[in-house]
Amino acid sequence: MSVTWKISTLDREVSNGFVTTAHWTATAVDGEHSASAYATVSWAEGTPVIPYASLTEATVLNWVWESVDKESTEASLAAQIALLKNPVKATGLPWAA
């Protein structure tokens, strides 16, 4: 299973360029099965202290991982994929082909 973390967008203060919120996704893929998570992390104005123009995705992901349990998130995605591979519940109608 491979997991890809991405920052989808950043919210910032226009007046000083400081980031206040990061919107992130984590997508796990295992063969034909995939699962994803989306959330946000917010900070008080001025923390973190790197202005918007100087940021890289790697820097912001590190900030996210300081606030989000990366291992737990990835374990949850793995569990979702395991259920896709081996479902324990199903829906349908027995008379519908």
Disulfide bonds with the S-S distance in Angstrom:
none
